[in-house]
Amino acid sequence: NNEMENRTAASCTWAWVGSLSMGMIFFWSPVVSIFTDWLGCRKTAMCGAVLAFIGLLSSSFTKSLEIRYFTYGVLFGCGSSFAFQPSLVILGHYFRRHLGLANGVMTAGSSVFSITMPLLLKKIGDALGLARTLQILSAFFFIQIFLTFTYIPVIPLKTNSKKCSTCLHQYRRYLNLRVFRNVTYRVWAFGIATAVLGYFVPYVHLVSGANLKEFFCHQL
């Protein structure tokens, strides 16, 4: 029983690293939207790719769980948020009539990559170890830094020509809460927020749960 409790506690402790990273991706989404309106898709995505690259690379050089909370959970998660959100915004620059189709094709492409990636990571991890695997993954984000140059905005950034621009004006410009007056949007936003409370649980706990189940079967 003590061994079972120790393994369960260890799994939950390590699961915090991944769950913190996923939480950062969506927690920073409103802030990323503001930076996208302010700096544009290219600069925002480039900064995110740099942060994610630093987070993954630094995670490969430490074995401390507490440090990985910051390097992988915070740095990588925050960087992924800044790198991901502009990829959705840039679609609106190029597609009008077929925006839904373009978004679906992009999502399908990422899904295919997500299906094949674990198989590749399993072989790399078994052969090279976790540190080398993180370094290889960081190389993808290093490449993404240069891929952000392909983000060529069609819609120009809105610039304020008034010299007497106040902080309150900037606040209302970038944090417009009038969208919540729309009942349909409120239902959709809070519905999605409620649904994702359990959506990412299998991503974090499924593998450790399967390992614990196998351990229990051997004990019996």
N, C-alpha and C positions, 0 to 999 in steps of 0.2 A: 504493500500500500504506500509506503514511504517513497519507494522508487517511482511508482506511478505518479504520485503527487509532484515529485521533483521534475519528472519529464514533462508533465502538464504545465507546471510553472515556468520551466525553461522555454517551452514552445510559445507560451503567451508572451513572455518577455521579448523573445526574438521577433515575434509577430508585430510588435510595436514599431519596429524599424520600417517594415513595409507599409503598415497602416498609416504611420505618420507621413510617409512619402506620398501616399495616395490622398491623404487628407490635405496636404499642402497644395497639391495640384488644383483642387477645387476650392480650397479656402482662399487662394490668391486670385481666383478668376475675376472678381469685380475690380481688383486693383490692376490686373493685367489689361482689362478692357479700358481703363482710364489711361494707362500708359500707351496702349495701342492708338487711342484717339489723339494723344499728345505727341508721341514720337513717331508713330507709323508702325506698320507691320514688320518691316525689315529690321529696324533697330531693336524693337521689342523682342522679336524672335532671336536675334543675334545675342542679345544680353542673356536671354534664357538658355540658349545653347552653351554659352560660356559658363554660366553657373552650373548647369547640369554636368558639363564636362569636368569642372573642378570638383564637384561633389562626388562623382563616380571615381575619378582618379584618386582623390584623397582617401576614399573609402577602401581602396585596394591596399593602402599602405598602413592600415591599422587593424588590429584585432580586438580593439576595445569596443564593447557594445555601446557604452555611453557616447563615445566619439562618433560612432556610426549613426546614432540618433540625430546628430547634427549634420554630418557630412552627407549621409544618404537620405535620412528622413527630411531634414530641413533644406539643405542646399540643393540636392538633386530634385526633391519634390517641388521646391519653389522655381528652380530653373526649368523643369519640365512644364510647369504651368505657363511660364512666360514664353516658352518655345511652342507650346501646343495651341493656345488660344488664337494667336495671329494666323495660324493655318486655317482656321475657320472663318476669320474675318476677311482674309484675302479672297476667298471664293466670291464674296459679294462684289468685289471689284471687277471680276471677269465674267460672271454669269448673272443674268437677270431672269430670263424665261426658264432656264433649266437649272436653277440653283439647287433645287431639291435633288435632281439627278446627279449633279456634280458632287454634292455632299455625300450622297449614297455611294458613289463610286470610290470616293476618298476613304469613307468608312470601311467599305468592303476590302479595299487594298490593305488597310491597317489590320483588318481582321485576319486576312490570309497570312500576313507577316507575323501576327501574334500566335497563330496556330503552329507555324513552322519553327518559330524562334525557340520555344522550349526544348524541342528535339535537338537543335543545334547546341544550345547552351548546356544540355545534359552531357553531351559528348565532350564539349570543351571543358566543362567543369570537372568531369572525371579525369580528363587527361592533364589539365594544367592547374587545376585548383581554383578557388574562389577569387584570389587576388588577381591572377592573370585574366580571368573571365571579366572581372570588373574593368580592367584596363582595356580589354578588347571592346567592351561596350562603350567605354568613354571615347574610344576612337570614332564611333558612330556620331557622337555629339560633336566631336571636333570637326568632322566632315560637314555636319549640319551648319556649323558656323559659316562656312563658305556657301552652302546651299541657300542661305537666307538672302544672298544677293539676287536670287531669281525672283524674290518678292518685289515686283515692280508695280507700285500702286497706280491705279488708273484714276481713282477718286482723290483729288488733292486734299491735304490736311487743312482743316479750318483754322485760320489764323485770326486773331483778334486785332483789328486795326485801331481800336480805341486805346489811347495812351493812358487813360484814367481807369484802367482795368483793376478791379478790386479783387480781394481774395474771395469775397462772397460770390462775385460773378463767376470766378473760375470754379468754385465749388458747385454752383448750380449748373454750370456748363458740363462738367465731367461726371457729376453725380446727380443725374436727373431722376428723381423718384416719382415723377408724374406717370411713369409707365405702370405703376401699381394701381392707378385709378382704373385701369382696364380689368374688368372682372375675369375675363378669359385668361389673361396673363397671370393674375393672382392664383387662379385654380391650377394652371399649368405649373407655375414656379413652385408652389408649395407641394403640389402633388409629386413632382419630380424629386424635390428635396426629401420628401418622406420615403419615396421608393428606394432611393440610393442608400438609405440607412442600412439596409441589409444586402444591397447589391454587391458590395465589394467584400463582404465577409468570406465567401468561398475563396476569393483570390488570396487572402491572407492566411486562412486557417485550414484550407482543404488538405494541403500536403501534410502538415503536421498532424491533422486529424486522422489521415489515412495511416501515417506511421504509428500513431498511438494505438489505432485499432489493430494493426498487425502485431504490435507489441503485446496487447492484451490477449490476442489469440494464441501467441506462443506461450504466454504464462499459463493459460488454461490447459 
